[in-house]
Amino acid sequence: MEKETLRFDETVFFTKQSDSNGIGNIPQLAIAIRSSDKNIQIPALKSLLNIVVNVPESVEALYENDVVSV
């Protein structure tokens, strides 16, 4: 039996922003970092790091989406 891996294009899935600062992506990224697939986790973590570095007020959204406990 073949093992299938789901891969997302990081430029489409993780950087498609619903608002200008990326805070709107945090709920989807919070789900992605809980994935067992490293191909999904790593781009999501990179995107979260970029959001936090570029938008310091996004830290509250991380707590609201329970990203900190992961």
N, C-alpha and C positions, 0 to 999 in steps of 0.2 A: 504494500500500500504506500502510495506517495504522500509525503508530507507537504502540505500547502502552506505558504507564507503570504500573508496579506501585507503589501507594502503600499504606503501612501507617498505621494509626491509632496515632499516637505514644502515646496514653494506654493503649492495649491492649497493643501489641507491646513497647514499650520500658520501660514502667514496671510491667509485671506482674512482681512479684518473687517468687522462689522462697524467699527468706529475708528477714528483716526489714531488712537493710542494703543489699540490691541487689548484693552481690558475686556472687551466683549468676547474674546477667544478663551479666556481663562476657564470657564466651565468645560469646554470641549477638551482643552489641554489637561485639565484635572482628570478627566476620564481616560485620556490617552496614556498618562503616566502610570496608571494602574494596570495597563495591559501587560500580559506576560511576554509579549513580543518586543524584543529590544529594538527592532526596526521602527516601532511606533513610539516607544518610550524616549529614546534619545533625541529625536527631533522635537518632541513635545517639551522635554526639559530645556533644550536650547532655546526654544521659543519663549518659555516662561522666564528664563534668565534674561533674555533680551527685553522682555516687557518690564521686568522689575528694574533693570538697569536704566532703561530709557524713561520709565514712568514710575517714579518712586511712590506715588499715591496708590499704585496698583497693589501694594502689599495688603491692604484691607481686603481686596477681592480674593487674595490667596487664602486668607483665614476663612472667609465666607464660604469658599469652595472646598475647604478641608484639604488643601494642598500641603500645608505645613506638616501634617501628621503622617504623610506618606513616607 
